[in-house]
């Protein structure tokens, strides 16, 4: 019997080379798994039903590779993509691993490092956009921040950040690339404090760019939860602003280090509302799992992890459909929220001023959220619906 929750290419699930390729190293211990070659990652993800892979430049090509070595790796990668019906769903540039970026790439006070960072990101764009034909490019400023505020003028750092993003947008236009950029927020780690700490701050920053229409957001579950935020609300604001260009799916325990747990493995209800939101509002971008297997796992466990991410999304997608069909649940969902709020006009305002409100009577009405929340709980745990 066919598994109705088995992933397919039409689901547009993707993984980064660095996610399933994570060898299990952490600050307290070395790697526990061997390196998986990019072509093998593509092959195995394709078998599992994934649609795309994404990569940092150095996930595929070592930073010290010769031009001949780089060309061979790109050719092998292209062959693997074609043979396994996979696409490059998103590209990005590693501007955080090499020691040269110890104080940032775009915001460092060192102008030579800033110029090198621009060279590196434009080369990465040429590979991922120009050659691999992705139309999404993510920027995560992992080292753009401080460990002590005595080292940088934060106002000037934000100006440098803006200059760099404007440069990249101008470069894309000059190359006639059909691409959108997505900025990924994070509050801290590896720096004590990272600039553009939340998706909300990124949305404000985008409005100050030369080409704000080219730039959106890539919110990640774990990063926003680290900041104590409700990820469902974060994504809802991005959707309402028309800026949800990419979305990183994983899971996270609040108040912890960046855990990158398997999607829906920790907060099932939060994951459900996220999937429901993406599906109901017709999100068409990649569903990217920026997570990794537990350090306890061997190579086989890595593929169990990857399949689990996709299967969990599909199960929650099914639950969202049951939610929409459940008559008792739908009877409790507030229908009047669809009535638009008034827009100002002199005539409309005059009517509002004349309107009589019995606020004591209005205040007596309960909203039924306790019962509704329990019904959702029952639905998620399988004692309601099918």
N, C-alpha and C positions, 0 to 999 in steps of 0.2 A: 504494500500500500504506500502511495506517495506521501511524503512528509509535507504537509501544508505550510510548515514553518521553515522549510529549506530555503536558503537564499538563492536568488537568481540575479542575472545581470541587470534585469529591469529594476531591481531595488536600488541600484547605484550605491552599493556599499564599497568603501575604500579603506585602505590601511597605509600608513607610512612605512617605508622601508625600515625606519628606526623603531617601529612599534613591535612587529613580529620579529624583527632583527635584534631586539634588546637581549643582550647576553646574560642579564641577571646580576650585573655588578651594582654595588651601591657604596656609599661612603665608608661602610664598615666591612666590606668583603669584596673579593675579586669576582670576575665572571664565573658563572657556573654552567654556561652552555657555549658550544662552539659558535663561531660566526656563521650565519646563513648567507650565502651569496645572493645578491639581488636577483639574478635570473632564477634561482631556486625559490625565492620568495614569490616572485611573479607566478611561477608554475604552480606552486602549492595553493596560493590564494585563488588562482583561476579554477582549480579543481574544487575548491570549497564553495564556489559560487560568487566570489567577490567580482566587482566590476572594474575597480581602479586601484592604482597605487599612487602614492605621492612621495616626494623625496626632497631632502636637502641636497645641494650640490655634492657635498662630500659623503653622503650616504652611498653614492654611486662611484664617484671619482675621488680618490685620496687627494688631499690638498697639495701633496708633493709629486703627483703623477706627471709624467712627461706628456706632451701632446699626442704622441703615438699610443701611449697607454690609455689615455683618456678616450681617444677615438675608438679603440678596440672595445672598451667597456660600454661605450654608447651603442656601438653596433650590436654587441651581444644582448644588451638590454632591449633594443628595438626588436630584435628577433624574438626574444622571449615574450614581449608584449603581443606581437603579431600571432605567434604560435598558440597563445593562451587566451586570445580574444580579450585582452586587457588594455586599458588606457592609462595615461598619466592624468590623474584627476586634478592634481594641484602640484605646484612647485614652490620651493622656498630656498633660502640661502642660510647656511650656517655662519652666523656672525657672533658666535658665543663660545665655541670650543677652544680655538687656538689662543694661546696666551697673549697674542697681540691685541685681543679684544677684552683684556682683563678689566678695563674701565669703560667698556662700551665700544660701539662701532660708529654710530651716527652722532652720539652725544658726548664722546670723549673730548677733552680739551686738546688732544693731539691732532692737528690738521692732517698729518700724513696718514694716520690711521683712518680718519674719515674718508680720505681720498681712496685708500685701499679698499675700504668697505664698499664704496660706490663701484669701484672696478669689479669687485667680487660679485656683488648682487647683479650687476648688468651682465656679466658673463653667465651667471646662473639663469637669468632670464633668457638669454640667447639659447641656452641648452633646453630649458624646460618649455618655453613658449615657442621659440623659433624652430627648434628641432623636434621636440616631443609633442608639440601642438596643444599643450594645456592652455586654458583660457582663464585660469585662476592662479594668483600668486600671493602667498601668505607672508606676512612679516611679523615675526615675534622678536621683540627687543629684550631678549633674556639678560643681556649685560647692560642695557640702557637704564641706569639707575645709580644708586649710591649705597655705600656701606657706612659712610659718614658724610653729613652734609657740608663739612668744611672743605671738601674737595672740589665742589662744582657750584656754580651759580645756576640754580634750577631754572630761572627764567631764560638764561642764555642756552641752557641745555635743550629746552623745549623749542627754542628758535632753531637750533641746529637740527633737531629732529624733523621739524617742518621743512627745512631746507633740503634735507636728504630725501624725504618722501616726494617733494616737488620735483627734485632732480629725476627720480625714478619714473615718475609719471611723464615728465617731458621726454625722457629717453624712450619710453614705450610708444609715445606718439610719434617721435622721430623715426622709430623703426616700423611704424604702422602695425604694431601688435594689437590684436583683438584680445584684450586682457582686462580683468578687473583685479584690484588688489584688496586684500582683507587683512586688517591689523588684528593681532591676537593680544589680548590683555592678560596680565598676571600681576598680583599684588607684590609678590616677593619670591625669592628663590630662583636663581642662585644669588642675586643681590639682596641685601637687607630690605631695600625698597626699590621697586621698579617703576619707571615713568610709564604713564598710561596704564594705571593699575587695574582698572575695571573697564568693561565694555561701555559703560555710560560715559566715562571720561574720554574714551576713544571717539564716541559719536560726537562729542563736543569738539574734539580736536580736528576731526575730518572737515568740519564746516569752515576751517581756517585755511585749507589747502587750495592750491591753484586750480586743481581739477577734482573737486569733491565728488563729482559723479562717478569717478573712476575708482573710488575707495570706499570700502565697506568694512564689515567686522567679521571676525572668526572667533566667536565666543567658545570657550571650552568649559565643560561642566566643572572639572576639578579646580580650575583657576578661580572661577567665580565663587565656588563653595569655600575655597580657602579664605576668601574675603568676607565670608559670612553671608553671602547673598543668595537669593532664590533664583536658580538658573532659569526656571520657567519664565519668570518676570523679565530677566535679562534678554532672553530670546524673543519674548513678545515685544519688547521695546524695539529691538533690532528689526523685527518683521514690520512693525507699524511704521518705522522710519524708512523702510525700503532698503535696508542696509545689511540684511543677513545674506552674505555672499558665500559663506562656508560655515560649517559647524563641527566642532570637535566633540565627539561623544566618548565619555568614559564614566567613571564614578569615583567618589571621594568621600572620606569621612571628614566632617567639619572640624576645623581646628588642627588638622594634621599637615605634615609635609605633603608635597605633590605626589599622590599615590598612583595615579593613572590606572585605577582598577578597571576590571572588565565591565563593560556597559551594563547597567542595571543590577550589578551584583551587590550594591550596598543600599541604595535608596530606590526601592521599587516604585513607590508612589510618585516620587519626583520624576523618575524616568518615564512613567506612564503619562503624566501630564505633558512632558516634553515631546514624546512621540505623538500624542494626540494633537498638540499644537502644530508641529511640523506637518502632519498629515492634513489637518483641517484647513490650514492656510496655504497648502499647495507648495511647500518648499521643494524646489527642483534641483538644488545643489547637491554635491556629494554628501553622503552620510558617512563621515569619516571617523573611524575609531582610533583616537589618539590615546592608546592604552597599551599595556604590555602584560604578559603572563607573570604569575607569581614567581618569585625567585626559586621556589621549591620545584618548579617544573623542568622536565627535560624537553627535547625538541618535540616529541609527540604532544606534550602538554601545551606547547606554543600553539599548535594547530587546533587543539581543543579550545583554547582561549579564543582564537580568532573566530571559530565557528560559533562559539557561545555568544560573542558580541552580536553577530548577525541574527542568530536564532532568537535572542532576547528581544531585539528590536521587532522582529516579525510577530512574536507572541504579543507584545504590547500594542502593536499595530492592530492585531485582531481584537484585543480588548477594547481599543478605541472604537472599533466598529460596533462591538456589543454595547458599549456605552451609548452610542448614538441610536441604537435600535431598542433599548430598554425603555418601555413605556413608563414604568414607575420612576425611573431616574429622570427621564425627560420631563415628566410632569413637575418635578421639583426644581429643574433648572430654570432660573429666572428668565422669562421670556421678554420682560420689559426692558432688558438691557439692550435690545435691538432698536429701541426707540432713540433716535439721535438727540443729543443735547442741543438746545437752541443756539443759533448763531445771532449775534447782535444785529438788531435793526431798531430804528426808533419806534416803529409800529409794534414789533414783537416785544420790545422792552415795556411799552405802555401796557400791553396785555399782562405781562408778568407782574407789574406793579399793582394791577387791579385784582389779580387772582387771590382768592381766600384759601388759606391753608389751615387745616385743623391738625396742628403738629402733635397734639397729645394723642389723637386717634391714630395718626400716621406712625407714631412711635410705639404703639401697642403691637404692631404686626411683627411676628417672628419670620425668619427667613428660611428655616428648615434645613440649615446646613449640617446640623448634627446627623439627621437621618440620611441626607444625601451622601455625606462623607462615609457613613457606615455601609451604604449600598455600594459605593465605589470600592471600599475595602473588601466586601463580599465578592464583588465582581473580579477583583484582582487575584483573590485567593481561590477562585474556582468554585465557590459554593453558590454562585449566581451566574446565569448565562451558560453558554456552552461553546 
